[in-house]
Amino acid sequence: MSSIPTTTSVVESAVIKAPLSHVWHLIKLQDFSKFWSALKSSQFVKGASDETQVVHWVFNDGTELEVKQEEHSTIHHYITYSVITAKPELSYSSVLSTIHLYPVTSGEHENSTFVEWTGNFSSDADASVIQDAKFKRRDALADLAKVATKK
């Protein structure tokens, strides 16, 4: 059976009706379980060096990931991370994800935050992986909006 050709990237975005400062403070790998309902826990991996931020994510379905922060900018409001280990093992070689926040400065959504969450997968990721990533990001963005807009 041949595989279905697919793009190996996913982009999901949302406008969150909260100022960038309210959303940005939630975008720390170790704090994702504070907003993402699919995550049971997220905490730093003990023994990782100070320069290397590695966080252990445990999902409600039992999946465990160790994610490594690759880039972080408090000036440009983005974080990039990669998956370095997974239980059970992933069906693809790698993924690099970025969450980028932008302030909405005018119009009907003024004082809101535009959030873009991308994922760039290795070429061995199939269509089901990309679809799964798409819907997980959509759910996570909806969860982020709920937490960020609470007063």
C-alpha positions, 0 to 999 in steps of 0.5 A, spaced: 500 500 500 502 506 498 502 512 502 498 518 501 502 524 499 502 530 504 505 536 506 509 535 512 507 542 516 501 544 519 499 551 521 494 553 526 492 560 529 487 564 533 485 570 535 485 570 543 481 576 546 486 578 551 492 582 551 499 579 549 501 580 556 496 575 559 497 570 553 505 570 553 506 569 560 502 562 559 507 560 553 512 556 557 513 549 556 513 547 563 507 551 564 503 548 558 499 543 563 496 549 566 492 551 560 492 545 555 487 540 557 490 534 554 496 534 558 496 531 565 503 534 567 508 538 564 515 539 568 522 540 567 527 534 567 531 533 572 539 533 570 538 537 564 543 543 564 541 550 565 542 552 558 538 546 555 531 546 557 528 540 557 520 539 559 517 532 560 510 532 558 505 527 560 498 527 556 491 524 559 492 518 554 498 516 557 503 519 551 509 521 554 514 526 551 520 530 552 521 537 549 527 541 548 526 548 548 530 550 541 529 558 541 525 563 546 524 570 544 521 575 549 522 581 544 519 577 538 514 573 543 515 566 540 518 559 543 520 554 538 521 547 541 522 539 538 520 533 541 527 529 543 524 522 546 517 519 546 513 513 549 510 510 545 515 511 540 513 516 534 512 514 527 516 519 524 523 522 525 522 529 528 518 535 529 520 542 530 514 547 533 513 554 534 508 558 537 508 566 535 504 571 539 503 578 535 499 583 538 493 586 535 493 593 535 487 596 531 480 594 529 475 590 532 480 585 535 484 591 538 488 589 545 487 581 543 493 577 541 494 573 534 497 566 536 500 562 530 502 555 532 506 551 527 509 544 526 514 542 521 515 534 521 520 530 518 518 527 511 516 520 514 510 523 517 504 521 514 497 524 513 494 522 519 500 525 523 499 532 520 491 531 521 492 529 529 497 535 529 492 540 526 487 538 531 491 538 537 493 545 536 486 547 535 484 544 541 490 547 545 489 554 542 481 553 544 484 551 551 489 557 551 484 562 550 479 560 555 485 560 560 488 567 558 481 570 558 479 569 565 479 575 569 
